[in-house]
Amino acid sequence: MKRSTDTEILSDPSFSRAVIDWQRAHGRHALPWQNTRDAYRIWLSEIMLQQTQVTAVLGYYARFLERFPTVHDLAAAPAEDVMAHWSGLGYYTRARNLHACARRVVADYGGVFPSDPALLADLPGIGRSTAAAIAAFSAGARAAILDGNVKRVFARVFGIDAYPGIKPVEDALWRRADALLPEGDGIEAYTQGLMDLGATLCTRGKPDCDRCPLRDRCVAFATNRTSVLPVPKPKKATPERRALMLAVVDNGQVLLQQRPDSGIWGGLLSLPEYDGHVALDEADDVSPTTLAGAAGEFGTVAEVEPLLPLVHGFTHYRLHIQPYRMGVSARGETPPGHVWWDLATITDAPLPAPIKKLLGQLAAPSLFN
């Protein structure tokens, strides 16, 4: 007797038909990266939308395209220019991978993105789900997506009582995603429909079940568990760290240091730090005299002034930033990897968002004369 495969067991053409019909009637159709087969624009939007909401991406997407209208323009651009146009979007590894991917597409494919999802997934910063979305929207390829929104939809509709990030659960979700792909045409509407459902109806906080085309088959709705599915990731205490940052200023300029390509704020400019990011409960008190001595390599420190602290949250820890203004009466030799930047144009610098905000607030001439 022939055994049924997972695809045969999980397949349900009525599921994809419900998603496609709903998307065509009620989904999003006017986003700037829609209604095009331009793989470059689609790829750019997909990378920007990783871990970032549409409303936050819109302005960055427009400015990025204005500066880098083609993949050739992006590939040829200096890394600092790319990082400057990404500054504020966060998750800066995406920007470094974006630049590396553009160069690979130009070098390996003559500036034409491949339509095969497997080839796309091999490029920097493009995983399996993103590759499927790019291939579906640019070439009509039949490939499954499984981003955070889709995981939430599946977890609720099919009543999955386990955290979707666990590998066996995620593997099962991928098998289901493959099995539910529509036959024939409609892959673009289906792919967009899953995204739209997760972003607009099946939201994390208050799902709009009354308008959902999958309500009648949704296990979470039927069992009143939309508030508990998907199962959240087990919580860990968020580590707290401290950074002492030195805003060394002279004649309307501030000294910036380029961070390493890997790690927090990789490749961006930032303020020099004293002793890095230290666990808050292990951080020692540091005197202004000690900080002035540490800044002595940059010049003759004439004054030290503590500035208002700020707290910035990363995905894996919270950073308590204590900045100090260091006025120098004479500059030393600028160390490698450092640059003096005019405060009047500090908004153009490729800085992390909290550092740009900090320096923007301090750019008044009265503070830096």
C-alpha positions in Angstrom: 0.0 0.0 0.0 1.3 3.4 -0.9 2.2 5.7 2.0 1.0 9.2 2.0 3.6 11.9 2.0 3.6 15.0 4.3 2.7 17.1 1.3 -0.3 15.0 0.5 -1.4 15.0 4.1 -1.0 18.7 4.7 -2.1 19.9 1.3 -5.3 22.0 1.2 -6.1 23.9 -2.0 -8.9 25.7 -0.2 -6.4 27.4 2.2 -4.4 29.0 -0.6 -7.6 30.0 -2.5 -8.9 31.7 0.6 -5.6 33.7 1.0 -5.4 34.6 -2.7 -9.0 35.8 -2.9 -8.7 37.8 0.3 -5.4 39.4 -0.8 -6.8 40.4 -4.2 -9.8 42.0 -2.6 -8.5 43.4 0.7 -4.7 43.1 0.8 -2.1 45.8 0.3 -1.5 46.9 -3.3 0.1 50.3 -3.2 3.3 49.9 -1.4 6.2 51.4 -3.4 7.9 48.0 -4.0 4.8 46.3 -5.3 3.5 46.1 -8.9 7.0 45.6 -10.2 9.1 42.7 -11.4 12.3 44.6 -10.6 14.2 42.1 -8.4 16.5 44.9 -7.1 13.6 46.9 -5.7 11.9 43.8 -4.3 15.2 42.5 -2.7 15.9 45.9 -1.1 12.4 46.1 0.4 12.6 42.5 1.7 15.9 43.2 3.4 14.7 46.4 4.9 11.5 44.8 6.1 13.4 42.1 8.1 12.6 42.9 11.7 11.3 46.4 10.8 7.8 47.6 10.2 6.5 49.0 6.9 5.9 52.5 8.3 9.5 52.7 9.4 10.9 51.4 6.1 9.0 53.7 3.7 11.2 56.8 4.0 14.5 54.9 4.1 13.4 52.9 1.0 12.7 56.1 -1.0 16.0 57.7 0.0 18.0 54.6 -0.6 16.7 54.3 -4.1 17.3 57.9 -4.8 21.0 57.5 -3.9 21.4 53.9 -5.2 18.9 53.5 -8.1 20.4 50.3 -9.4 22.3 47.3 -8.0 25.3 48.6 -9.9 25.2 51.9 -8.1 24.9 50.2 -4.8 27.8 47.8 -5.5 30.1 50.6 -6.6 29.3 52.8 -3.6 31.7 53.2 -0.6 30.7 51.2 2.4 30.5 54.3 4.6 27.9 55.9 2.2 25.8 52.7 2.4 26.0 52.7 6.2 25.1 56.4 6.3 21.9 55.9 4.3 21.0 52.9 6.5 21.7 54.7 9.8 18.7 54.6 12.0 17.1 51.4 10.6 19.0 49.2 13.1 20.3 45.7 12.7 23.3 47.0 10.8 24.5 43.5 9.7 21.7 43.8 7.2 23.4 46.9 5.6 26.8 45.2 5.4 25.2 42.1 3.8 23.2 44.3 1.5 26.3 45.9 0.2 28.1 42.5 -0.1 25.1 41.0 -1.9 25.0 43.8 -4.4 28.7 43.2 -5.2 28.1 39.5 -5.6 25.1 40.0 -7.9 27.2 42.3 -10.1 30.3 40.1 -10.0 28.6 36.7 -10.4 25.4 37.5 -12.3 26.2 40.6 -14.3 23.8 42.7 -12.1 20.8 40.5 -12.7 19.4 38.7 -9.7 18.9 35.0 -10.2 15.3 33.7 -10.2 16.1 30.4 -8.6 15.4 30.6 -4.8 18.3 28.3 -4.0 20.7 30.6 -5.8 19.2 33.7 -4.1 19.4 32.0 -0.7 23.2 31.6 -1.2 23.7 35.3 -1.4 24.7 37.4 1.7 21.8 38.3 3.9 19.2 36.3 2.0 17.8 33.3 3.8 15.3 30.7 2.6 12.2 32.7 3.3 13.5 36.0 1.8 14.8 34.2 -1.2 11.3 32.7 -1.8 9.6 36.0 -1.5 12.0 37.7 -4.0 11.7 34.8 -6.5 7.9 34.8 -6.2 7.4 38.5 -6.7 10.1 39.0 -9.4 9.7 35.8 -11.4 6.6 34.0 -10.2 8.6 31.2 -8.7 6.6 28.7 -6.6 8.4 28.7 -3.3 7.3 28.9 0.3 7.9 31.7 2.7 8.1 31.4 6.5 8.8 34.8 8.1 7.6 35.8 11.6 4.2 36.9 10.3 3.6 33.6 8.6 4.7 31.6 11.6 2.1 33.5 13.7 -0.7 32.8 11.1 0.2 29.1 11.0 0.6 28.8 14.7 -2.9 30.2 15.3 -4.7 28.6 12.3 -3.3 25.1 13.0 -3.2 25.4 16.8 0.6 24.8 17.2 1.3 24.5 20.9 5.0 24.9 20.8 7.5 27.8 20.3 7.9 28.2 16.5 11.6 28.9 16.9 12.5 25.4 18.1 14.0 23.6 15.2 11.7 20.5 15.1 8.7 22.9 15.2 10.2 25.2 12.5 11.0 22.2 10.3 7.3 21.0 10.6 6.2 24.5 9.7 8.3 24.5 6.6 6.8 21.2 5.5 3.4 22.7 6.0 4.3 25.9 4.1 5.6 23.8 1.2 2.4 21.7 1.2 0.1 24.6 1.2 1.6 26.3 -1.9 -1.1 27.0 -4.6 -1.0 25.0 -7.8 -1.1 27.0 -11.0 -1.0 30.8 -10.9 -1.5 33.1 -7.9 1.8 32.6 -6.1 2.4 36.3 -5.9 -1.0 37.0 -4.4 -0.6 34.1 -2.1 2.8 35.1 -0.8 1.7 38.7 -0.4 -1.5 37.6 1.2 0.3 35.6 4.0 2.4 38.7 4.7 -0.6 41.0 4.7 -2.6 38.7 7.0 0.1 38.7 9.6 0.8 42.4 9.3 -2.7 43.8 9.2 -5.2 41.2 10.7 -3.4 38.4 12.5 -1.3 40.8 14.5 0.6 40.0 17.6 -1.5 42.1 20.0 -5.1 42.4 18.9 -5.9 40.1 15.9 -8.9 41.2 13.8 -10.5 37.8 13.6 -13.9 39.1 12.3 -12.3 40.1 9.0 -9.9 37.1 8.6 -10.6 34.8 5.7 -9.1 31.9 7.7 -11.3 32.4 10.8 -13.6 29.4 10.2 -10.6 27.0 10.1 -8.6 28.7 12.8 -7.9 26.5 15.9 -6.9 29.5 18.0 -10.1 31.3 17.3 -12.3 28.3 17.9 -10.6 27.5 21.2 -10.2 31.2 22.3 -6.4 31.0 22.3 -5.5 33.9 20.0 -3.9 35.6 23.0 -1.6 32.7 23.8 -0.6 31.5 20.3 2.0 31.5 19.0 3.8 30.2 22.1 6.3 32.9 23.0 10.0 32.4 23.3 11.0 31.4 26.8 12.1 34.6 28.6 15.6 35.3 29.9 16.6 38.2 32.0 17.9 41.0 29.8 21.5 41.7 30.7 22.4 45.3 31.5 25.7 46.8 30.4 27.3 50.2 30.7 29.4 52.2 28.2 31.3 55.4 29.0 31.5 57.4 25.8 33.9 60.3 25.1 32.7 63.2 23.0 36.0 64.8 22.3 35.3 68.2 20.8 37.4 71.0 19.3 36.5 74.0 17.2 33.0 72.8 16.2 34.2 69.3 15.5 33.8 66.0 17.3 36.1 63.0 17.1 34.5 59.8 15.8 35.8 56.2 15.7 34.9 53.6 13.2 33.6 50.4 14.9 34.7 46.9 13.7 32.7 45.4 10.9 31.3 42.7 13.1 29.5 43.2 16.4 27.3 46.0 17.7 26.9 48.9 15.3 29.4 47.1 13.0 31.0 49.4 10.4 29.4 52.6 11.7 31.1 55.6 13.2 30.5 56.2 17.0 32.1 57.9 19.9 35.3 56.5 21.4 34.6 54.4 24.5 36.3 53.8 27.8 36.6 50.1 28.5 33.8 48.9 26.1 30.4 47.6 27.2 30.8 46.3 30.7 28.2 44.3 32.7 26.4 46.9 34.8 26.8 45.0 38.1 30.5 44.7 37.5 31.2 48.3 36.3 33.5 50.3 38.5 33.1 54.0 39.2 35.5 56.0 36.9 36.6 59.5 37.8 36.6 62.4 35.4 40.3 62.6 35.9 40.7 59.0 34.7 38.5 59.6 31.7 40.5 62.8 30.8 43.7 60.7 31.0 42.2 58.1 28.6 41.3 60.9 26.2 44.8 62.3 26.4 45.8 60.4 23.3 43.4 62.6 21.3 44.7 65.9 22.6 45.2 68.1 25.6 42.0 67.8 27.6 41.0 71.2 29.1 37.6 70.3 30.5 35.4 67.3 31.3 31.6 67.6 31.5 29.2 64.7 32.1 26.2 64.8 29.8 22.7 63.3 30.2 22.8 59.5 30.2 20.6 57.5 27.9 19.6 53.8 27.6 19.5 51.9 24.3 18.0 48.4 23.9 19.6 45.8 21.7 18.0 42.4 21.1 20.2 40.7 23.6 21.1 43.4 26.2 20.3 47.0 27.4 23.1 49.5 27.2 23.4 52.3 29.7 25.3 55.1 27.9 27.1 57.8 30.0 28.6 60.3 27.7 31.2 62.9 28.6 32.1 66.1 26.7 35.9 66.4 26.5 37.0 69.8 25.4 40.6 69.9 24.1 42.8 72.9 23.9 45.2 71.2 21.4 44.7 68.1 19.3 47.1 65.2 19.3 47.8 63.0 16.2 44.5 61.5 15.0 44.7 57.7 15.6 44.0 55.3 12.8 40.3 54.6 12.4 39.3 58.0 13.8 38.0 61.1 12.1 37.1 64.6 13.1 33.6 65.5 11.9 31.9 68.9 11.7 29.0 69.0 14.2 27.1 71.2 11.8 26.8 68.2 9.4 26.6 65.5 12.1 23.3 64.2 10.7 25.1 63.1 7.5 27.5 60.9 9.5 27.0 57.1 9.4 26.2 56.9 13.1 24.0 54.6 15.2 20.6 56.3 15.9 21.2 56.9 19.6 24.7 58.4 19.0 23.3 60.6 16.2 20.5 61.8 18.5 23.0 62.5 21.3 25.3 64.5 19.1 22.5 66.3 17.3 21.3 67.6 20.7 24.8 68.8 21.5 25.6 70.5 18.2 24.7 73.9 19.5 27.7 76.2 18.8 27.6 77.5 22.5 28.5 74.0 23.6 31.4 73.3 21.3 33.3 76.6 20.9 
